[in-house]
Amino acid sequence: MTFGWQSPSNIALVKYWGKRNPQLPSNPSISFTLDACHTKTQTTFTDGQGVRVLLDGQPAPNFVPKVQQFIERISPRHPWLQDYHLAISTHNSFPHSSGIASSASGLSALALCVVDMAMHLGQPLNAKDARQEASILARLGSGSASRSIYGGLVVWGGTPSVPGSDDHFALPYPHPVHPLFATFRDVVMLVDVGQKAVSSTAGHALMEGHPFAAQRFAQAHTHLARLQTILAEGDVGAFLDLVEGEALTLHGLMMSSSPSYLLMRPQTLAILEAIRVYRKETGLPIGFTLDAGANVHVLFPEEAEQKAMVFVKDVLAPFAKDGRFIADRIGAGPLPL
Ligand code: PMV
């Protein structure tokens, strides 16, 4: 049996940073699901054992350990997997050398294929529905992947201001959202396209015993609650203010870890400063967020697109590696292939 899914990447607005076993977040997070940045994965299940991965039609043995670890982690929920060989054929829409992690899109696509196969076999799902089960499985592979199972704004991690929120799975943001957020843009400036100096796994671990951990985890709950009014009213100024603060806090936590480390590059800072100067001078609602890396996600509403793209091309692109960027937008979530 073969099942296929196209599943998107996502960018956190309130960041998940710090976790406890088994892959449960230390604080709640909320993200935009992306559109252009996605993974297409076909998974063929045959009798047997083991895993084979093809990336763009070529064998990719370096992906096998990560997939095997994922299968091991989800096997207690899906013991039938032990009787199957998985042939996984995958393609990322974004360039391999972009520094954009494919774990959220790749693991969510694979989780959706596994849930399809489980349903085909008539296996019980210990979740409300197929999507929730896929979110639980994706989370066990990579925390942020749990959010890629849905489109739009997605929350992962239990927090009092979001009814139904849970540490074990993500859910679509349940509160009213102003229409301007439905078409928000995210242009990813590719600053550093290599391997990260410190992985997210190591970064999460450094939150254990971090001197600011307790305050940070509490702050994420406060930010989720504050977003409720901002998102409902379409207050883009307050939105960008909160989201930029979250991005700088994430990197501030890295800089104040023990050992401390830096993932921003000089060009990252140059882009952040240029965005703030431009916003101040023009009043255009344009802001930024950062992943656990040097790339910058430039955020703005659709109505600002024309001017924002001129600014991106003329002013920001020269700071990016080879002038490269990916123009993306908020997306509708996974699609079966
Ligand atoms: O899902 P992981 O373990 O790769 O961690 C992702 C952490 C951040 O991207 C920095 C924040 C987030 O919420 O996605």
Residues whose N, C-alpha, C, O or C-beta is under 5 A from the ligand:
A	BS01	PMV	A12 V14 K15 Y16 S29 S142 G143 S144 A145 S200 D291 A292
